[in-house]
Amino acid sequence: MDAWRRIGGMSRIAVRQRMQFRFDFIMTLISTLLFCVLYFMLWKAIYAYSAEQVLPWEQLITYVMVGQTMNFARWSPAERAPTYEMAMRVRTGDIALDLIRPVDFQVQRFVEAASFFVVEMLWVNVPALLLLIFVLGIQPPPNVAAGLGFVVSLAIGFLVAFSLNSIIMMISFVTTNTFGVQIAKRAIVDIFAGTLIPFDYFPHAMQMILQVLPFQALAYIPLSIYTGRLSGPAMGMALVEQLAWALVMIGISRLLWMKAARRLAINGG
């Protein structure tokens, strides 16, 4: 019980910390909406002059717009805060305080990231999605099962995203600066996760490769469930596959943490 109380206290502190920067979330909401409008116009032009319609327009634009509102690659407060704060704490030596706390280091980072994610969901993701549904006519999930499956898939996708960021945090133990790595990760995730372009638009050989990589768990699977392209047994199998990737990525990040902790050299501490 003491451990859960400590975790709950850390979560409340993380939420209060991010709520001090409301303007950051407001600007993220505005930039998200601007990018959504930009991609809406871009895909509308592409679809209008495309000889072969791979996906129906309503399904395509819903996929792309929802992908932007729930984008784990976006330069958002929930995305950048834990990673850059950890790199800064390594440089200053403040990470020594994290290592002596009675809660596991990665559990601390997970609680912070989950709290940031919930705050951003309430301040950015849900408002942006509702505006897109009522203003641009983006379709909601086709049925209750798709909506619930999307929520579950989104939560599992967060686990994969956290594990990926946790791996980058471990890199900061060696490099003390993750800016370049974070930029590279953002570009890779945007393309390989299917956030900007559905896998259906890639060549068949490329689709086969993308569907065996963990990045699909970040966007392609949740968005395919939201649009109804995955339903019934297929949706269940996709969720199991997504959960398997989450467990694998968590395991990898845990192994890297065990190695990084042994060779940690603190600057300034």
Order of alpha helices (4+ residues) and beta strands (2+ residues): alpha-alpha-alpha-alpha-alpha-alpha-alpha-alpha-alpha-alpha-alpha-alpha
